[in-house]
Amino acid sequence: MRPLRIGDVDITSIVERDGPWRRPADMFLAYDEAKGARHLAELDPVVFDAASGRMVITYQTFVVRTPKHTILVDTCTGEDKGYPPPMDFPKAPWLEGFRAEGLRFEDIDYVFCTHLHIDHCGWNTRLLNGRWVPTFPRAKYVFHKREYAAWEEATQRGASPPGNVWRYNCEPVVAAGQALLVDDDFQLDDTISLTPTPGHAPCHCCVNIHSRGERAVVTGDLMHHALQIREPDWSTIFDWDPRQAAESRRKFFGEVVDTPTVVLPIHFPGSTAGRITARAEGFDYRFL
């Protein structure tokens, strides 16, 4: 992603992994082959690899530099977690990207997690002397309190996602006293705030960035692919509540359509950033 400026805020991206990933029919519960083929023929070619028949999916962290803080939004899969394939990404690309930003672990003031899935909180912690400890020693980590509680309860009844995500990536942060467990209306300051968009995860949130009358929104997994802009009802196999996820997408699209709001989906490839626009049959995505 090219560097983005929103008022007085600079936004860049650290990519952990990108390229062809999954076939649409394997990802979306209500996928329609005819509709999908028509949409893919019209969408930006960067979003689909025709040779493999797979969507192009990026895994990335956004670096948000405000006049007051250096913030990470979503921290990919991380290192040394022992995740099974296909989530066993090498750690070098993310670390090299982090260093290329001129950052040290101690430079991070806040870590925001849109939700607590395997690929959004992995670099929250690292293994040090056999213990999981917060990767960013000075940072406060912002978790939605009910999202955290839902995955704690799921872990305790043995329904944790692969890799024991909550125990590795979340619990050690709380134990270290570095977590802020927040509600739907959390606002860090006049620049950074949350918008609840539940469904993909119990209390999935988008992260709003406001500065000098401009707005960008990190949308996490509100949508995974540009096909979902065209078809908001195409929820994924990973959604906690597919119906609610679709409702959250439609509500969000309706609020930002044809406005200057810049949208930053975690998994969109290429330049990533774009805007939601109207079309005769609903919505579309235009990369910046």
VODREN-504569 format. One record per atom (N, C-alpha, C, O): y, x negated, z. Coordinates in steps of 0.2 Angstrom, whole numbers, padded with zeros to 4 digits, always signed. Layout:
N
YXZ/...
***
This chain:
288
-0006-0004+0000/+0000+0000+0000/+0006-0004+0000/+0007-0009+0004/+0011-0003-0004/+0017-0006-0004/+0021-0005+0002/+0021+0001+0005/+0025-0010+0005/+0029-0008+0011/+0033-0002+0010/+0036-0001+0004/+0034+0002+0015/+0038+0008+0015/+0043+0008+0020/+0042+0006+0026/+0049+0010+0018/+0054+0011+0023/+0056+0018+0024/+0058+0022+0019/+0056+0020+0030/+0058+0027+0032/+0064+0026+0037/+0063+0025+0043/+0070+0027+0034/+0076+0026+0039/+0076+0019+0041/+0076+0014+0037/+0076+0018+0048/+0076+0011+0051/+0068+0009+0052/+0068+0004+0056/+0063+0012+0050/+0056+0011+0051/+0053+0008+0045/+0053+0010+0040/+0049+0002+0047/+0045-0001+0041/+0038+0001+0042/+0035+0000+0048/+0034+0003+0037/+0027+0004+0037/+0023+0000+0032/+0025+0000+0026/+0018-0003+0035/+0014-0007+0030/+0007-0005+0032/+0005-0001+0036/+0002-0008+0028/-0005-0006+0029/-0010-0012+0030/-0009-0017+0026/-0015-0012+0034/-0020-0017+0034/-0026-0013+0032/-0029-0009+0035/-0029-0016+0027/-0035-0013+0024/-0041-0016+0026/-0042-0022+0026/-0046-0012+0029/-0052-0015+0031/-0058-0015+0026/-0062-0020+0025/-0058-0009+0022/-0062-0009+0016/-0060-0004+0011/-0057+0002+0013/-0061-0005+0005/-0059+0000+0000/-0064+0000-0006/-0067-0005-0007/-0064+0005-0010/-0068+0005-0016/-0073+0011-0016/-0072+0016-0012/-0077+0012-0022/-0081+0018-0022/-0085+0019-0016/-0088+0014-0013/-0086+0025-0014/-0089+0027-0007/-0094+0032-0008/-0100+0031-0007/-0092+0038-0008/-0097+0044-0008/-0096+0049-0014/-0090+0049-0017/-0101+0052-0016/-0101+0057-0022/-0098+0063-0019/-0099+0065-0013/-0093+0067-0022/-0090+0073-0020/-0095+0078-0017/-0094+0081-0012/-0101+0079-0021/-0105+0084-0019/-0109+0082-0012/-0111+0087-0008/-0109+0076-0010/-0112+0074-0004/-0107+0074+0002/-0109+0073+0008/-0100+0075+0000/-0095+0074+0005/-0093+0081+0007/-0091+0083+0013/-0092+0086+0002/-0089+0092+0004/-0094+0098+0004/-0098+0099-0001/-0093+0102+0009/-0098+0107+0010/-0098+0112+0005/-0104+0115+0003/-0092+0114+0002/-0092+0119-0003/-0090+0117-0010/-0087+0120-0014/-0092+0111-0011/-0090+0108-0017/-0093+0112-0023/-0099+0114-0023/-0089+0112-0028/-0091+0116-0034/-0090+0111-0040/-0085+0108-0041/-0095+0109-0043/-0096+0104-0049/-0091+0105-0054/-0087+0101-0056/-0090+0112-0057/-0086+0113-0062/-0078+0112-0060/-0074+0109-0064/-0076+0115-0054/-0070+0114-0052/-0068+0106-0050/-0063+0104-0052/-0073+0103-0047/-0072+0096-0046/-0071+0092-0052/-0067+0088-0052/-0075+0093-0057/-0074+0089-0064/-0067+0090-0067/-0064+0086-0069/-0065+0097-0066/-0058+0098-0069/-0053+0095-0065/-0048+0092-0068/-0053+0095-0059/-0048+0092-0054/-0048+0084-0056/-0043+0081-0056/-0054+0081-0056/-0055+0074-0056/-0052+0071-0063/-0049+0066-0063/-0053+0076-0068/-0050+0074-0075/-0042+0074-0075/-0039+0070-0079/-0039+0078-0070/-0032+0078-0070/-0029+0074-0064/-0023+0072-0065/-0032+0072-0059/-0030+0068-0054/-0029+0061-0056/-0032+0058-0061/-0025+0057-0052/-0024+0050-0053/-0030+0046-0054/-0034+0047-0049/-0032+0042-0059/-0038+0039-0059/-0040+0034-0054/-0046+0033-0053/-0035+0032-0050/-0037+0028-0044/-0041+0031-0039/-0044+0027-0035/-0041+0038-0039/-0045+0041-0033/-0053+0042-0035/-0056+0044-0030/-0055+0040-0041/-0062+0042-0043/-0064+0036-0047/-0061+0034-0052/-0070+0034-0046/-0074+0029-0050/-0079+0032-0054/-0084+0034-0052/-0077+0033-0061/-0081+0037-0065/-0088+0034-0066/-0093+0037-0067/-0088+0027-0066/-0094+0023-0068/-0100+0025-0063/-0105+0026-0065/-0098+0025-0056/-0103+0027-0051/-0103+0034-0049/-0108+0036-0046/-0098+0038-0051/-0098+0045-0049/-0096+0046-0042/-0097+0051-0039/-0092+0041-0039/-0090+0041-0032/-0083+0041-0031/-0079+0038-0035/-0081+0044-0026/-0074+0044-0024/-0072+0037-0022/-0076+0034-0018/-0066+0035-0023/-0063+0029-0020/-0060+0031-0013/-0055+0035-0013/-0063+0027-0008/-0061+0029-0001/-0058+0022+0002/-0062+0017+0002/-0052+0022+0005/-0050+0016+0009/-0050+0017+0016/-0049+0023+0019/-0052+0012+0020/-0051+0012+0027/-0046+0007+0029/-0046+0001+0028/-0041+0010+0032/-0035+0006+0034/-0031+0008+0040/-0032+0013+0043/-0027+0003+0043/-0023+0004+0049/-0016+0004+0046/-0014+0000+0042/-0012+0008+0049/-0005+0008+0047/-0001+0004+0053/-0002+0006+0059/+0003+0000+0051/+0008-0004+0055/+0015-0001+0055/+0018-0001+0049/+0017+0002+0060/+0024+0005+0060/+0028+0001+0065/+0027+0000+0071/+0034-0002+0062/+0039-0006+0066/+0045-0002+0066/+0049-0001+0061/+0046+0001+0072/+0053+0004+0073/+0058-0001+0076/+0056-0006+0078/+0064+0001+0077/+0069-0003+0081/+0066-0005+0088/+0069-0010+0091/+0062-0001+0091/+0060-0002+0098/+0053-0005+0099/+0052-0009+0103/+0048-0003+0094/+0041-0004+0095/+0038-0006+0089/+0040-0005+0083/+0032-0010+0090/+0027-0011+0085/+0021-0007+0087/+0018-0008+0092/+0019-0003+0082/+0014+0002+0083/+0008+0002+0078/+0010+0000+0072/+0002+0002+0080/-0003+0003+0075/-0006+0011+0076/-0006+0014+0081/-0007+0013+0070/-0010+0020+0069/-0017+0020+0066/-0017+0018+0060/-0022+0021+0070/-0029+0021+0069/-0031+0014+0067/-0028+0010+0064/-0037+0012+0070/-0039+0005+0070/-0046+0004+0067/-0049-0001+0069/-0047+0008+0062/-0053+0006+0058/-0060+0006+0062/-0060+0009+0067/-0065+0002+0060/-0071+0002+0063/-0072-0004+0068/-0076-0004+0073/-0068-0009+0067/-0068-0015+0072/-0073-0020+0071/-0076-0021+0066/-0075-0024+0077/-0079-0029+0076/-0085-0029+0082/-0084-0026+0087/-0091-0031+0080/-0096-0033+0084/-0099-0026+0087/-0102-0026+0093/-0098-0020+0084/-0100-0014+0087/-0107-0012+0086/-0110-0008+0089/-0110-0016+0081/-0117-0015+0079/-0118-0008+0076/-0124-0005+0076/-0113-0005+0072/-0114+0001+0069/-0119+0000+0063/-0119-0005+0060/-0123+0006+0062/-0128+0005+0056/-0124+0006+0050/-0118+0008+0049/-0128+0004+0044/-0125+0005+0038/-0124+0012+0037/-0128+0016+0039/-0119+0014+0033/-0114+0010+0029/-0108+0008+0033/-0103+0006+0030/-0108+0009+0039/-0101+0008+0043/-0101+0001+0046/-0097-0001+0050/-0106-0004+0044/-0106-0011+0047/-0101-0015+0042/-0104-0020+0039/-0095-0014+0042/-0090-0017+0038/-0089-0024+0041/-0089-0025+0047/-0088-0029+0037/-0086-0036+0040/-0079-0036+0043/-0075-0032+0041/-0078-0040+0048/-0072-0040+0052/-0067-0044+0049/-0061-0043+0050/-0068-0049+0045/-0063-0054+0042/-0058-0050+0038/-0052-0052+0039/-0059-0045+0034/-0053-0043+0030/-0048-0040+0035/-0042-0041+0033/-0050-0036+0040/-0045-0033+0044/-0041-0038+0048/-0035-0038+0049/-0045-0043+0051/-0041-0049+0055/-0037-0053+0050/-0031-0054+0052/-0039-0054+0044/-0034-0058+0040/-0028-0054+0038/-0023-0056+0037/-0029-0047+0037/-0023-0043+0036/-0019-0042+0041/-0012-0042+0041/-0021-0042+0047/-0017-0042+0053/-0013-0048+0054/-0007-0048+0055/-0016-0054+0053/-0012-0060+0053/-0007-0061+0048/-0002-0064+0049/-0009-0058+0042/-0004-0058+0036/+0002-0054+0038/+0007-0056+0035/+0002-0050+0042/+0007-0046+0044/+0012-0050+0049/+0017-0048+0052/+0009-0056+0051/+0013-0060+0056/+0012-0058+0063/+0017-0059+0067/+0007-0054+0064/+0006-0051+0071/+0001-0055+0075/-0004-0058+0072/+0002-0055+0081/-0003-0057+0086/-0005-0051+0090/-0002-0046+0091/-0011-0051+0094/-0013-0045+0097/-0008-0043+0103/-0007-0037+0104/-0005-0048+0106/+0000-0046+0111/+0006-0044+0108/+0011-0042+0112/+0007-0043+0102/+0013-0041+0099/+0013-0033+0099/+0019-0030+0097/+0008-0030+0099/+0007-0023+0099/+0009-0019+0105/+0007-0020+0110/+0014-0014+0104/+0016-0010+0110/+0012-0004+0111/+0011-0002+0117/+0011-0001+0105/+0007+0006+0106/+0002+0006+0100/+0002+0003+0095/-0004+0009+0102/-0009+0011+0097/-0010+0019+0098/-0012+0021+0103/-0009+0022+0092/-0010+0029+0091/-0017+0030+0088/-0018+0027+0082/-0021+0034+0090/-0027+0036+0087/-0026+0044+0085/-0026+0048+0089/-0027+0045+0079/-0026+0052+0076/-0032+0056+0079/-0031+0062+0080/-0038+0053+0080/-0044+0056+0083/-0048+0050+0085/-0047+0044+0083/-0054+0052+0088/-0058+0046+0090/-0065+0046+0087/-0070+0045+0090/-0065+0046+0080/-0071+0044+0076/-0072+0037+0075/-0067+0033+0076/-0078+0035+0073/-0080+0028+0073/-0075+0024+0069/-0074+0018+0071/-0072+0026+0063/-0068+0022+0059/-0060+0023+0060/-0056+0021+0056/-0058+0026+0066/-0051+0026+0068/-0050+0023+0075/-0044+0023+0077/-0055+0021+0078/-0053+0018+0085/-0057+0011+0086/-0057+0009+0092/-0060+0008+0081/-0064+0002+0082/-0061-0004+0084/-0064-0007+0088/-0055-0005+0082/-0052-0011+0084/-0048-0010+0091/-0044-0015+0093/-0049-0004+0094/-0046-0003+0100/-0048-0008+0105/-0045-0010+0110/-0055-0011+0105/-0058-0015+0109/-0061-0021+0106/-0062-0021+0100/-0062-0026+0110/-0066-0032+0107/-0071-0034+0113/-0070-0033+0118/-0076-0038+0111/-0081-0040+0115/-0079-0047+0118/-0078-0052+0114/-0078-0047+0125/-0075-0053+0128/-0080-0055+0134/-0080-0051+0139/-0083-0060+0134/-0088-0062+0139/-0093-0056+0141/-0094-0055+0147/-0095-0053+0136/-0100-0048+0137/-0097-0041+0139/-0101-0036+0140/-0091-0040+0139/-0088-0034+0141/-0083-0032+0135/-0080-0036+0132/-0083-0025+0134/-0078-0022+0130/-0071-0022+0133/-0070-0019+0139/-0066-0025+0130/-0059-0025+0133/-0054-0023+0128/-0056-0024+0122/-0048-0020+0130/-0043-0018+0125/-0041-0025+0121/-0040-0030+0123/-0041-0024+0114/-0039-0029+0110/-0032-0031+0111/-0031-0037+0110/-0028-0026+0112/-0021-0027+0112/-0018-0027+0119/-0017-0022+0122/-0018-0033+0123/-0017-0033+0130/-0011-0030+0133/-0011-0028+0138/-0005-0029+0129/+0001-0026+0131/+0002-0019+0129/+0006-0016+0131/-0003-0017+0125/-0002-0010+0122/-0004-0004+0126/-0008-0005+0130/+0000+0001+0125/-0003+0008+0128/-0006+0011+0122/-0003+0011+0117/-0012+0014+0124/-0016+0018+0118/-0015+0025+0119/-0016+0028+0125/-0013+0029+0114/-0011+0036+0115/-0017+0040+0112/-0019+0040+0106/-0021+0043+0117/-0026+0047+0115/-0025+0055+0117/-0021+0056+0122/-0026+0059+0113/-0026+0066+0115/-0031+0068+0121/-0037+0066+0120/-0028+0070+0126/-0032+0071+0132/-0039+0075+0131/-0044+0074+0134/-0038+0081+0127/-0044+0085+0126/-0048+0082+0121/-0054+0083+0121/-0046+0078+0116/-0050+0074+0111/-0054+0069+0115/-0060+0069+0114/-0051+0066+0120/-0055+0061+0124/-0060+0064+0128/-0066+0062+0128/-0058+0070+0131/-0063+0074+0136/-0069+0076+0131/-0075+0076+0134/-0068+0079+0125/-0073+0081+0121/-0078+0076+0119/-0084+0077+0120/-0076+0070+0118/-0081+0065+0116/-0084+0062+0122/-0090+0059+0122/-0081+0062+0128/-0084+0060+0134/-0090+0064+0136/-0095+0062+0137/-0088+0071+0135/-0094+0076+0136/-0099+0075+0131/-0105+0076+0133/-0098+0074+0125/-0103+0073+0120/-0107+0067+0121/-0113+0068+0120/-0104+0062+0123/-0108+0056+0125/-0113+0057+0130/-0118+0055+0130/-0110+0060+0136/-0114+0062+0141/-0120+0066+0140/-0125+0065+0143/-0120+0070+0135/-0126+0074+0133/-0130+0071+0127/-0134+0075+0124/-0128+0065+0125/-0132+0062+0120/-0130+0063+0113/-0134+0062+0109/-0124+0066+0112/-0122+0068+0105/-0117+0064+0103/-0113+0066+0098/-0116+0058+0105/-0111+0053+0103/-0112+0051+0096/-0118+0051+0093/-0106+0050+0092/-0107+0048+0085/-0111+0041+0085/-0111+0038+0090/-0113+0038+0079/-0116+0032+0079/-0112+0026+0082/-0106+0026+0082/-0116+0022+0085/-0112+0016+0088/-0109+0017+0095/-0106+0013+0098/-0111+0023+0098/-0108+0024+0105/-0101+0023+0105/-0098+0020+0110/-0097+0027+0101/-0090+0026+0100/-0086+0026+0106/-0082+0022+0107/-0087+0032+0110/-0083+0033+0116/-0084+0027+0121/-0079+0025+0123/-0090+0025+0122/-0091+0020+0127/-0088+0013+0125/-0086+0010+0129/-0088+0012+0119/-0086+0005+0116/-0079+0005+0115/-0075+0000+0117/-0076+0010+0112/-0069+0010+0110/-0064+0014+0114/-0058+0012+0113/-0066+0018+0118/-0061+0022+0122/-0062+0022+0130/-0056+0020+0133/-0067+0022+0132/-0068+0022+0140/-0065+0015+0142/-0062+0015+0148/-0067+0009+0139/-0064+0003+0142/-0056+0003+0142/-0053+0000+0146/-0053+0006+0138/-0046+0007+0137/-0043+0010+0143/-0038+0008+0147/-0046+0016+0145/-0044+0020+0151/-0046+0016+0157/-0042+0016+0162/-0052+0013+0157/-0053+0009+0163/-0048+0003+0165/-0047+0001+0170/-0046+0000+0159/-0041-0005+0160/-0034-0002+0162/-0029-0006+0163/-0033+0004+0162/-0026+0007+0164/-0021+0007+0158/-0015+0007+0159/-0024+0006+0152/-0019+0005+0146/-0019+0012+0142/-0016+0012+0137/-0022+0017+0144/-0022+0023+0140/-0017+0028+0142/-0015+0029+0148/-0014+0032+0137/-0009+0037+0139/-0013+0043+0136/-0014+0044+0130/-0016+0048+0141/-0019+0054+0139/-0014+0059+0138/-0011+0062+0143/-0013+0062+0132/-0007+0066+0131/-0009+0073+0128/-0015+0074+0126/-0004+0077+0128/-0005+0084+0126/-0002+0085+0118/+0000+0080+0115/-0003+0091+0116/-0001+0092+0109/+0006+0090+0107/+0008+0088+0102/+0011+0091+0112/+0018+0090+0111/+0020+0083+0113/+0026+0083+0114/+0016+0078+0113/+0018+0072+0115/+0023+0069+0110/+0023+0069+0104/+0029+0066+0113/+0034+0063+0109/+0035+0056+0113/+0037+0056+0118/+0034+0051+0109/+0036+0044+0112/+0043+0043+0113/+0045+0041+0118/+0047+0045+0108/+0054+0044+0108/+0057+0049+0102/+0053+0053+0099/+0063+0048+0100/+0065+0052+0094/+0063+0050+0087/+0065+0053+0082/+0059+0045+0087/+0056+0042+0081/+0048+0044+0080/+0047+0046+0074/+0044+0044+0085/+0037+0045+0085/+0035+0051+0089/+0037+0052+0095/+0031+0056+0086/+0029+0062+0089/+0022+0064+0086/+0020+0061+0081/+0019+0069+0089/+0012+0071+0087/+0013+0078+0084/+0017+0082+0086/+0009+0080+0079/+0008+0087+0077/+0000+0088+0077/-0003+0085+0074/-0002+0093+0081/-0009+0095+0082/-0011+0098+0075/-0008+0102+0072/-0017+0095+0073/-0020+0098+0066/-0028+0098+0068/-0031+0094+0064/-0030+0102+0072/-0037+0102+0074/-0042+0104+0069/-0040+0107+0064/-0048+0102+0069/-0053+0104+0065/-0058+0099+0063/-0064+0099+0064/-0055+0094+0060/-0059+0088+0058/-0062+0085+0065/-0068+0083+0065/-0058+0085+0070/-0061+0083+0077/-0058+0088+0081/-0053+0092+0079/-0060+0088+0088/-0058+0093+0092/-0050+0094+0093/-0048+0100+0093/-0047+0088+0093/-0039+0089+0094/-0036+0084+0090/-0031+0080+0092/-0038+0083+0083/-0035+0079+0078/-0028+0080+0078/-0025+0086+0079/-0024+0075+0078/-0017+0075+0077/-0014+0071+0072/-0017+0066+0070/-0009+0073+0069/-0005+0069+0064/+0001+0065+0068/+0003+0068+0073/+0003+0059+0066/+0008+0056+0069/+0014+0056+0064/+0014+0054+0059/+0020+0059+0067/+0026+0060+0064/+0031+0054+0065/+0031+0051+0070/+0034+0052+0059/+0039+0046+0060/+0045+0049+0057/+0046+0050+0051/+0050+0049+0061/+0057+0052+0059/+0062+0046+0060/+0062+0043+0065/+0067+0045+0055/+0072+0041+0056/+0077+0042+0051/+0076+0042+0045/+0084+0043+0053/+0089+0044+0049/+0088+0050+0044/+0090+0049+0038/+0085+0055+0046/+0084+0061+0042/+0078+0060+0037/+0077+0065+0034/+0075+0055+0038/+0069+0054+0034/+0062+0055+0038/+0063+0054+0044/+0057+0057+0035/+0051+0059+0038/+0045+0056+0034/+0044+0057+0028/+0040+0053+0038/+0033+0051+0035/+0028+0054+0041/+0030+0054+0046/+0022+0056+0038/+0017+0058+0043/+0011+0054+0041/+0008+0055+0035/+0008+0051+0046/+0001+0048+0045/-0004+0054+0047/-0004+0057+0052/-0008+0056+0042/-0012+0062+0042/-0019+0061+0045/-0023+0065+0045/-0021+0055+0046/-0027+0053+0049/-0033+0056+0044/-0032+0054+0038/-0037+0060+0046/-0042+0063+0042/-0041+0071+0041/-0046+0075+0040/-0035+0073+0041/-0033+0080+0039/-0036+0081+0032/-0038+0086+0031/-0036+0076+0028/-0039+0076+0022/-0042+0069+0020/-0038+0064+0022/-0047+0068+0017/-0051+0062+0015/-0049+0060+0008/-0050+0054+0006/-0048+0065+0004/-0047+0063-0003/-0043+0068-0007/-0042+0074-0004/-0040+0066-0012/-0035+0070-0016/-0038+0077-0018/-0034+0082-0019/-0045+0077-0019/-0048+0084-0021/-0046+0089-0015/-0046+0095-0017/-0045+0087-0009/-0044+0092-0004/-0037+0095-0004/-0035+0100-0001/-0032+0091-0008/-0026+0094-0009/-0026+0100-0014/-0023+0105-0013/-0030+0099-0019/-0031+0104-0024/-0036+0110-0021/-0034+0116-0022/-0040+0108-0016/-0045+0113-0014/-0045+0112-0006/-0050+0109-0003/-0040+0115-0003/-0040+0114+0005/-0046+0117+0009/-0047+0115+0014/-0050+0121+0006/-0055+0124+0009/-0062+0120+0009/-0067+0121+0011/-0061+0114+0005/-0067+0110+0004/-0067+0105+0010/-0065+0099+0010/-0070+0108+0016/-0070+0103+0022/-0076+0099+0021/-0081+0100+0017/-0076+0093+0025/-0082+0088+0024/-0087+0089+0029/-0087+0093+0034/-0093+0086+0028/-0099+0086+0032/-0097+0083+0039/-0101+0084+0043/-0092+0079+0039/-0090+0076+0046/-0086+0080+0050/-0084+0078+0056/-0084+0086+0048/-0079+0090+0052/-0082+0094+0058/-0087+0096+0057/-0079+0093+0064/-0081+0097+0070/-0081+0104+0069/-0086+0108+0071/-0076+0107+0066/-0075+0114+0064/-0072+0115+0057/-0066+0115+0056/-0077+0116+0052/-0074+0116+0045/-0069+0121+0044/-0064+0120+0040/-0070+0127+0047/-0065+0132+0045/-0058+0131+0048/-0053+0131+0045/-0058+0128+0054/-0052+0126+0057/-0049+0120+0054/-0043+0120+0053/-0053+0116+0051/-0050+0110+0047/-0046+0112+0041/-0041+0110+0039/-0049+0117+0038/-0046+0120+0032/-0040+0124+0034/-0035+0123+0030/-0040+0127+0039/-0034+0131+0041/-0028+0126+0043/-0022+0127+0041/-0030+0120+0046/-0025+0115+0048/-0022+0112+0041/-0016+0111+0041/-0026+0111+0036/-0024+0108+0030/-0019+0113+0027/-0013+0111+0025/-0021+0119+0026/-0016+0124+0023/-0010+0125+0026/-0005+0125+0023/-0010+0125+0033/-0004+0126+0037/+0001+0119+0035/+0007+0120+0034/-0002+0114+0036/+0002+0107+0035/+0005+0107+0028/+0010+0106+0027/+0000+0109+0023/+0003+0108+0016/+0008+0113+0015/+0013+0112+0011/+0008+0119+0018/+0013+0124+0017/+0020+0122+0020/+0025+0124+0018/+0019+0118+0025/+0025+0116+0029/+0029+0110+0025/+0035+0109+0025/+0025+0106+0021/+0028+0100+0018/+0029+0100+0011/+0032+0096+0008/+0026+0105+0008/+0026+0106+0000/+0033+0106-0003/+0037+0109+0000/+0034+0101-0008/+0040+0101-0011/+0046+0099-0007/+0052+0101-0008/+0044+0095-0001/+0050+0092+0003/+0049+0085+0002/+0045+0082-0001/+0054+0081+0005/+0054+0074+0004/+0049+0070+0009/+0048+0064+0009/+0046+0074+0013/+0041+0071+0018/+0036+0067+0014/+0032+0069+0010/+0035+0061+0017/+0030+0056+0014/+0024+0056+0018/+0024+0056+0024/+0018+0057+0014/+0012+0058+0018/+0008+0052+0017/+0008+0049+0012/+0005+0050+0023/+0001+0044+0023/-0006+0045+0026/-0008+0045+0032/-0011+0047+0021/-0018+0048+0023/-0021+0042+0024/-0021+0037+0020/-0025+0041+0029/-0029+0035+0030/-0033+0033+0025/-0034+0027+0023/-0037+0038+0022/-0042+0036+0017/-0040+0036+0010/-0045+0035+0005/-0034+0037+0008/-0032+0037+0001/-0031+0030-0002/-0028+0026+0002/-0033+0029-0008/-0033+0022-0010/-0027+0020-0014/-0022+0024-0014/-0026+0014-0016/-0020+0012-0020/-0014+0012-0016/-0014+0009-0011/-0009+0015-0019/-0003+0015-0015/-0002+0020-0009/+0002+0020-0005/-0008+0024-0008/-0009+0028-0003/-0003+0033-0002/-0005+0039-0002/+0003+0031+0000/+0008+0036+0001/+0010+0041-0004/+0010+0039-0010/+0012+0047-0003/+0013+0052-0008/+0017+0058-0005/+0019+0058+0001/+0017+0063-0009/+0020+0069-0007/+0016+0075-0010/+0013+0075-0015/+0016+0080-0006/+0013+0086-0008/+0017+0090-0012/+0023+0092-0010/+0015+0092-0018/+0019+0096-0022/+0015+0103-0024/+0009+0104-0023/+0019+0108-0026/+0017+0114-0028/+0014+0114-0035/+0017+0111-0040/+0009+0118-0036/+0006+0119-0043/+0004+0127-0044/+0004+0130-0038/+0003+0129-0050/+0002+0136-0050/-0003+0139-0046/-0003+0145-0044/-0009+0135-0045/-0014+0137-0041/-0015+0134-0034/-0020+0135-0031/-0009+0132-0032/-0009+0129-0025/-0005+0123-0024/+0001+0123-0025/-0009+0117-0022/-0005+0111-0021/-0008+0105-0025/-0013+0105-0028/-0004+0100-0025/-0006+0094-0029/-0003+0088-0025/+0001+0089-0020/-0005+0082-0026/-0003+0076-0023/+0000+0071-0028/-0003+0070-0034/+0006+0068-0027/+0009+0064-0031/+0010+0057-0027/+0014+0057-0022/+0007+0052-0029/+0008+0045-0026/+0015+0043-0027/+0018+0044-0033/+0018+0040-0022/+0024+0037-0023/+0024+0031-0029/+0029+0028-0030/
***
